[in-house]
Amino acid sequence: MARRLIVDTDTAGDDTQAILMAALADSIELEALTIVAGNVEFDYEVENAKYTLDLADAADEVPVYEGSRRPLVKEFEHVDHVHGDGGLGGELYPDTGIPSADGHAVDRIVETARESPGEVSLACIGPLTNVALAVRREPELNELLDEVWVMGGAVNTLGNDTPSAEFNFWVDPDAAKIVMHELDVNLVDWGLTIRQGSFEADELEAFEEADTPYADFFTTITRHAREFSKERLGVDATTQPDSLALACFLNPGLVTEAETYFVDVDEREGMTRGYSLVDELGITDGEPRTRVVEAIDEAAFKRMFSDMLLHGNPERSL
């Protein structure tokens, strides 16, 4: 039986690939996309999500629900400079004409969980505003959901937005704190992405040379990100944190090392806003409840990603 999944997303380049993976995998029944403020202007995120579903021939089956247009408390900045104007490399501005679903994303998450207790999972690949509001709306959400996967945080490593914080946690640290305290989360962080979820120039050649709609889409939306990587890090590469989180949900065998720790988030303004405290040494008296993915089978992940782009099936080799 296909596993039911809602993907909560701030749809820019890397989010689209996670959405493709969920939409193209036969073992997943993608229930809905819920949109949250984050990477780029909200209306771009909505259209980017619909365009990606349409590319996967899933737009008729998967509704898109608009959610929180700003974080719970904080002000924030978009990162068009990373993903390109509009979020898809600055070359693609979808105008699908596909209507959004009626209702708010938070209501959709809560109602689906209540209607099917223990049957629906959440993959959270943007800031956690919608999810935190869902927790406040339904205090039993943790018991009602099957699995919760979060791409966020920088586990005892440099952040990607500030030296101390990963972008999703920085945008809405108040929401991230609530989610880490209230839900049993499987966490895929920025450090794991850098170690095992990046594609360098030689690996990207196969996608550039391929003549498939998914590979063409990927090549288009990553051009700007690769240029940003060259300028910031000195390497021609793309990172795929959201796809990595989705792949771990899709294929649990990818995870080769994981430990459960107490995780907290610094919600204060200042240098450490969004910092993810991961108590690997058990120093605090916090309850260990977050399963942190520490290593994966990198070759298997990249094979899934390649099978998705080249063959339209991320499960082809499973």
C-alpha positions as CSV (number, residue, x, y, z in Angstrom):
1,M,0.0,0.0,0.0
2,A,1.3,3.5,-0.9
3,R,2.3,5.6,2.0
4,R,0.4,8.8,2.3
5,L,2.4,12.1,2.4
6,I,1.8,15.8,2.6
7,V,4.8,17.9,1.5
8,D,5.1,21.4,3.2
9,T,7.3,23.5,0.9
10,D,8.6,27.0,0.2
11,T,9.0,26.0,-3.5
12,A,12.3,27.1,-5.1
13,G,14.9,25.0,-7.0
14,D,15.8,22.2,-4.6
15,D,12.2,21.9,-3.4
16,T,10.9,21.2,-6.9
17,Q,13.1,18.1,-7.1
18,A,11.8,16.7,-3.8
19,I,8.2,17.3,-5.1
20,L,9.1,15.5,-8.3
21,M,10.4,12.6,-6.3
22,A,7.3,12.3,-4.2
23,A,5.0,12.7,-7.3
24,L,6.8,10.2,-9.4
25,A,7.3,7.5,-6.7
26,D,4.7,4.7,-7.0
27,S,5.1,3.9,-3.3
28,I,3.9,7.4,-2.2
29,E,0.4,8.8,-2.4
30,L,1.0,12.5,-2.5
31,E,-2.0,13.9,-0.7
32,A,-1.2,17.6,-1.0
33,L,1.4,20.3,-1.2
34,T,1.2,23.1,1.4
35,I,3.0,26.3,0.8
36,V,4.9,28.4,3.4
37,A,6.8,31.6,3.3
38,G,10.5,31.2,2.7
39,N,12.8,31.0,-0.2
40,V,11.2,33.5,-2.6
41,E,8.1,35.7,-2.9
42,F,5.0,33.6,-1.8
43,D,3.1,33.8,-5.1
44,Y,6.2,32.5,-7.0
45,E,6.4,29.6,-4.6
46,V,2.8,28.7,-5.3
47,E,3.2,28.8,-9.0
48,N,6.6,26.9,-8.8
49,A,4.8,24.1,-6.9
50,K,2.0,23.9,-9.4
51,Y,4.4,23.9,-12.4
52,T,6.4,21.0,-10.9
53,L,3.3,18.9,-10.3
54,D,2.2,19.6,-13.9
55,L,5.6,18.5,-15.1
56,A,5.0,15.2,-13.3
57,D,1.5,14.9,-14.7
58,A,0.1,15.1,-11.1
59,A,-1.5,18.6,-11.1
60,D,-5.0,17.1,-11.4
61,E,-4.5,14.7,-8.5
62,V,-2.5,16.8,-6.0
63,P,-4.1,19.9,-4.6
64,V,-1.9,22.9,-3.6
65,Y,-2.9,24.7,-0.4
66,E,-1.6,28.2,0.4
67,G,-0.5,28.7,3.9
68,S,1.4,31.1,6.1
69,R,2.7,34.1,4.2
70,R,5.1,35.2,7.0
71,P,6.8,33.7,10.0
72,L,5.1,33.5,13.4
73,V,7.0,36.5,14.9
74,K,10.1,37.5,13.0
75,E,10.8,39.5,9.9
76,F,12.9,37.7,7.2
77,E,14.5,38.0,3.8
78,H,14.0,35.9,0.7
79,V,17.0,34.3,-1.0
80,D,16.5,34.9,-4.7
81,H,20.2,35.5,-4.8
82,V,20.7,31.8,-4.2
83,H,18.0,30.3,-6.3
84,G,17.6,33.0,-9.0
85,D,14.8,35.5,-9.3
86,G,11.5,33.8,-8.8
87,G,13.2,30.7,-7.4
88,L,13.7,28.7,-10.6
89,G,17.0,30.1,-11.7
90,G,15.7,33.4,-13.0
91,E,14.8,31.9,-16.3
92,L,11.5,30.4,-15.6
93,Y,8.4,32.2,-14.3
94,P,5.5,29.8,-14.4
95,D,1.9,31.0,-14.9
96,T,0.0,27.8,-14.8
97,G,-3.5,29.0,-14.5
98,I,-4.1,26.1,-12.0
99,P,-6.3,27.2,-9.1
100,S,-5.1,26.7,-5.6
101,A,-7.3,24.4,-3.4
102,D,-9.9,26.0,-1.2
103,G,-8.9,26.4,2.5
104,H,-5.7,27.1,4.4
105,A,-2.7,24.8,4.5
106,V,-2.8,24.5,8.3
107,D,-6.4,23.3,8.2
108,R,-5.5,20.8,5.5
109,I,-2.7,19.3,7.6
110,V,-4.8,19.1,10.8
111,E,-8.0,17.8,9.1
112,T,-6.1,15.1,7.2
113,A,-4.3,13.9,10.3
114,R,-7.6,13.8,12.3
115,E,-9.5,12.0,9.5
116,S,-6.8,9.3,9.1
117,P,-4.9,8.9,12.4
118,G,-1.5,7.2,12.0
119,E,-1.8,7.0,8.2
120,V,-0.3,10.3,6.9
121,S,3.2,11.5,7.1
122,L,4.6,15.0,6.7
123,A,7.8,16.0,4.8
124,C,8.7,19.6,5.8
125,I,11.2,21.1,3.4
126,G,10.7,24.8,4.2
127,P,10.4,27.0,7.3
128,L,8.1,25.3,9.9
129,T,5.5,28.0,10.3
130,N,2.6,25.9,8.9
131,V,3.6,22.9,11.0
132,A,3.9,24.9,14.2
133,L,0.5,26.4,13.7
134,A,-0.9,22.9,13.1
135,V,0.6,21.7,16.4
136,R,-1.0,24.6,18.2
137,R,-4.4,23.9,16.4
138,E,-4.2,20.1,17.2
139,P,-2.1,19.3,20.4
140,E,-2.4,15.6,19.6
141,L,-0.8,16.0,16.1
142,N,2.3,14.0,17.0
143,E,0.1,11.0,17.8
144,L,-2.1,11.5,14.7
145,L,0.8,11.6,12.2
146,D,2.8,8.6,11.0
147,E,6.2,10.1,10.4
148,V,7.6,13.6,10.3
149,W,10.6,14.4,8.2
150,V,12.2,17.9,8.5
151,M,15.0,19.4,6.3
152,G,16.5,22.0,8.6
153,G,19.1,22.9,11.1
154,A,22.9,22.7,11.0
155,V,24.0,20.0,13.4
156,N,27.1,21.2,15.0
157,T,28.4,22.7,11.8
158,L,28.3,26.0,9.9
159,G,24.9,27.2,8.7
160,N,24.1,28.1,5.1
161,D,22.3,31.3,5.8
162,T,24.3,32.7,8.7
163,P,27.4,31.2,10.3
164,S,25.2,29.8,13.0
165,A,22.0,28.9,11.2
166,E,20.5,27.0,8.4
167,F,17.9,29.0,6.3
168,N,14.7,27.2,7.2
169,F,15.4,27.4,11.0
170,W,16.6,31.0,10.6
171,V,13.4,32.2,8.8
172,D,11.1,31.0,11.6
173,P,13.1,30.0,14.6
174,D,10.0,30.3,16.8
175,A,8.2,27.7,14.7
176,A,11.2,25.4,14.5
177,K,11.5,25.5,18.3
178,I,7.8,24.4,18.7
179,V,8.2,21.6,16.2
180,M,11.4,20.3,17.7
181,H,9.8,20.3,21.2
182,E,6.3,18.9,20.2
183,L,6.9,16.4,17.4
184,D,9.0,13.2,16.9
185,V,11.1,14.4,14.0
186,N,13.4,12.7,11.6
187,L,15.9,15.5,10.9
188,V,18.0,15.9,7.7
189,D,20.3,18.8,8.3
190,W,22.5,21.1,6.2
191,G,25.7,19.3,7.4
192,L,24.5,16.0,6.0
193,T,23.6,17.8,2.7
194,I,27.2,19.2,2.4
195,R,28.7,15.8,3.1
196,Q,26.5,13.5,1.0
197,G,23.8,15.5,-0.8
198,S,25.7,17.6,-3.2
199,F,26.3,17.1,-6.9
200,E,29.5,18.5,-8.5
201,A,30.2,19.5,-12.1
202,D,31.3,16.0,-13.3
203,E,28.2,14.4,-11.8
204,L,26.0,17.0,-13.4
205,E,27.2,16.4,-16.9
206,A,24.9,13.4,-17.4
207,F,21.9,15.5,-16.7
208,E,23.0,18.3,-19.0
209,E,23.5,15.9,-21.8
210,A,20.2,14.0,-21.2
211,D,17.2,14.8,-23.3
212,T,14.4,14.3,-20.8
213,P,11.9,16.9,-19.5
214,Y,13.0,16.3,-15.9
215,A,16.8,16.6,-16.6
216,D,16.1,19.7,-18.7
217,F,14.1,21.3,-15.9
218,F,16.9,20.5,-13.4
219,T,19.6,21.9,-15.6
220,T,17.6,25.1,-16.1
221,I,16.9,25.8,-12.5
222,T,20.3,24.9,-11.1
223,R,22.4,27.3,-13.4
224,H,22.1,30.2,-11.0
225,A,22.6,28.1,-7.9
226,R,25.8,26.7,-9.5
227,E,27.1,30.2,-10.1
228,F,26.3,31.2,-6.5
229,S,28.2,28.1,-5.3
230,K,31.2,29.1,-7.3
231,E,31.2,32.6,-5.9
232,R,30.4,31.6,-2.3
233,L,32.2,28.3,-1.9
234,G,34.6,28.2,-4.9
235,V,33.1,25.0,-6.3
236,D,30.8,24.3,-9.2
237,A,28.1,22.3,-7.5
238,T,24.4,22.1,-6.4
239,T,23.1,21.0,-3.1
240,Q,19.9,18.9,-2.8
241,P,18.8,19.0,0.8
242,D,15.1,18.7,0.2
243,S,15.5,15.8,-2.2
244,L,17.7,14.1,0.3
245,A,15.1,14.4,3.0
246,L,12.4,13.1,0.7
247,A,14.6,10.2,-0.5
248,C,15.2,9.1,3.1
249,F,11.5,9.0,3.7
250,L,10.9,7.1,0.4
251,N,13.8,4.7,1.0
252,P,14.5,4.1,4.7
253,G,17.4,1.9,3.7
254,L,19.3,5.0,2.6
255,V,19.9,5.9,6.2
256,T,23.1,4.1,7.5
257,E,23.7,6.1,10.7
258,A,21.2,7.9,12.9
259,E,21.0,8.8,16.6
260,T,18.3,10.3,18.7
261,Y,19.1,13.6,20.5
262,F,17.6,16.5,22.3
263,V,17.3,19.3,19.8
264,D,16.4,22.9,20.6
265,V,16.4,26.1,18.5
266,D,17.5,29.6,19.5
267,E,14.6,31.8,18.7
268,R,16.2,35.0,19.9
269,E,17.2,37.8,17.5
270,G,20.9,38.3,17.1
271,M,24.0,36.4,15.9
272,T,22.6,33.0,16.9
273,R,19.0,33.3,15.6
274,G,18.0,29.9,14.3
275,Y,20.9,28.0,15.8
276,S,20.0,24.4,16.2
277,L,21.4,23.0,19.5
278,V,21.9,19.3,19.1
279,D,22.9,17.7,22.4
280,E,25.1,14.9,21.1
281,L,26.9,14.4,24.4
282,G,23.8,14.4,26.6
283,I,24.9,17.4,28.6
284,T,21.5,19.0,29.0
285,D,18.5,17.5,30.7
286,G,16.4,17.8,27.5
287,E,14.4,14.8,26.3
288,P,16.1,13.1,23.3
289,R,13.3,12.8,20.8
290,T,14.7,14.0,17.4
291,R,16.2,11.3,15.2
292,V,19.1,12.9,13.4
293,V,20.3,11.3,10.2
294,E,24.1,11.3,10.4
295,A,25.0,9.3,7.3
296,I,23.4,7.8,4.2
297,D,24.3,5.5,1.3
298,E,25.4,8.4,-0.9
299,A,25.7,6.2,-4.1
300,A,22.1,4.9,-3.6
301,F,20.7,8.4,-3.1
302,K,22.4,9.7,-6.3
303,R,21.2,6.7,-8.2
304,M,17.6,7.5,-7.1
305,F,18.1,11.1,-8.1
306,S,19.5,10.1,-11.5
307,D,16.8,7.5,-12.1
308,M,14.2,10.3,-11.4
309,L,15.7,12.7,-13.9
310,L,16.7,10.3,-16.6
311,H,13.9,7.7,-16.3
312,G,11.1,9.4,-14.4
313,N,11.2,6.8,-11.7
314,P,13.2,7.4,-8.5
315,E,12.4,3.8,-7.4
316,R,13.8,2.2,-10.6
317,S,16.8,0.7,-8.8
318,L,15.1,-0.2,-5.5
